[in-house]
């Protein structure tokens, strides 16, 4: 599946942090810790975390990830950010983190590699830490596109077994994407380890 991610990031310019991310921060009741932003894209959430005192590893397959994420950060916040340019399929082990955030990113992992990525995410979350992100369901208009993974509600709930699910919202509706109108089927998740 060949998306022009640079064009997507340009179209997203000026957006605020995503609601699932806000829900995760609202659920966090400790001082700023360590975070991983998987598929960090334009870096909005990475910058927000770094400015709030979090130490963040920002991961994206776009070669401009470092420049994009650091754009507009204060010097103090910049020192708290590291980046890794890697596709999910070649990511390897993740460091331990208090928060693993993956906003609209995980569906773009090849389905044959997704179970390994999910296991790595679960292993990375510190006890009491949070996962926040989205998964796509089978009613999504992109269902069946090569290189993407999709999960029904039972599958999502099974993936969250052993976590304290703080938010699981299923969104199944028409809306807009960067390619134009589409039908979305999205599970918005916030869960505590």
N, C-alpha and C positions, 0 to 999 in steps of 0.2 A: 504494500500500500504506500503510495508516494504522495505524501502531503508536502507542501512547501511551508515548512514551519516558520521560516523567516517572514514570509508574507502573513501568516497567521498572527505572529507576534506583533507585527506592525498594525494589523487591524484591531488587535486587542489593546493597543496603546491607550493609556489613561484609565484603564479599568481599576476598580478597587479590589480589595481582597475578596475572595469567594466566601459565601455564607457557611459552607462546611468548615472552612478554615476558622472563621469567626467563632463557630460553635465549639471547635476544639480549644481555642484560646480561652473562651468563657469557662470551659470545664477544667482548665489548668489552674490548680490552687496552690502552686508552689512557686518559688523564684524561677526566673528564666533558666533554662537548662540547655541541653544539646538537641539539635533537630536535624532531620534529613528531609530535604524537599526533593522528592523523586519526580522527574519530568518537570523541573522548575520553570521551564519556558521563559517567559519574559521577566521572571524574578520578582514579581510583586510580593508574593508571600515570603520569599527569602529575605527581601529587604525589610519587610515589616518585622520579621523575627529578629534580625540583626539589630535593628534600631531599638528594639525592646530588650536587648541584652542577651539574646540567645546566641549560642555558637552553632553555626549552620553549615552543613555539607549540602551544596546545591548540585543536583545531578541532572543532566540533560544530554541528549544525543546531538544537539546543535553545536557545531564547532565554536560558535560565538558565545557560548554559555558564560564564560568568565566576564567578558566585556559587558554583556547584556545584564547580568545579575548585579554587577558592581556599579552600574550607571546610576549616579545620583546618591550613592551612599555616603554617609559621613566617614571621615578617616577612622574614627573609633569603631564604627560598625563594620567597615571594610575588613578590619583586622580579625573580626569574628567569623568571616565567611571563607570557606574553601569551596572549590568547584571541581567537578569531575565530568569530563565529556565521555559518555558511554551510553550505548543502547542498553535497554533492560536485559536483553538476551546475553549480553557480555559483561554485565555489571560485576559479578563476583560477590564476595562477602561484603556485607554492610557493617559499619561500626555500630556499637550500641548507642541508643538515642532515647531521649525522653519523649520525643514526638517524631513520628514518621508521617509526613504529609505527602499525598499523591493526588493532587487536584486534576481530575479528568485526564489522567495520564496512564494508569494501569491498563485500560482496555487496549492500548497500543503495543502491548507485549504479545509476542507470538504465543498462541495457545499451547503449543508444546512446551514452551519454557515458563509459562505463567505459574504453574504449581511450584517450581523452584524459586521463582521470585517471591511468591507469597510466603513460602517457608522462610526465606531469608528476611523478609519484612518482619514476620512474627518473631524470629530469633533476635532481631535487632532491638526490639522494643524493651526498654528497661521495665522491671516490675513497677506498676503504678503509672507507666507511661501510656501515651495515646497513639492510636492510629487514626488518621482522618483522610478521607478521600472518596473517590467515586469508582463504581463499577457499572458497566453497561449490561442491560438485560436483553432477552431475546426478541422483544418487540421493537427494539431500536432499528431505525431505518438502515443503519450500517451493518446490521446483523449479516454475517456470512462474508464480510470483506476479508480478503486474505491478510494474515498477520495480526488480526485482532481477536480478542477473547471476549466472551459474553457469558453471563451467569443468570440463571433464574433465581427467584427469591429463596427457594429451598437451598440452592447451592451457595448463595451468599450467606444465609444463616448458618450453614454447615461450616463455611470458612471462618466464621466468627465464634465458633464453639470455643469455650474457655476464656473468652474476653467478656468484659462487662460492657454491653452495648448501650451507649448513652444516646445514640441517635441512629436510626435506620429509617430513612424516608425514601419511598419509592415514587419516582416521578415518571409518569407514562403519558406523554402529551406531545402535541405539535409545538414547534418552536423554531428558532433560528440557529444556524450554525455558521461558521465562517465560509461554508460553501453555499449558504442560502437556507431556505426553509427545509426542515426535516422533522421526522418523528423521533423524539427522544424517549429512551427507556433507561433511566439512570437510578442507581441506588446511592444515596448520599449517606456516608457512614462516619460516625465518631465512636470509637471503642477504646476502653481502657484495659491494659494488660494486668 
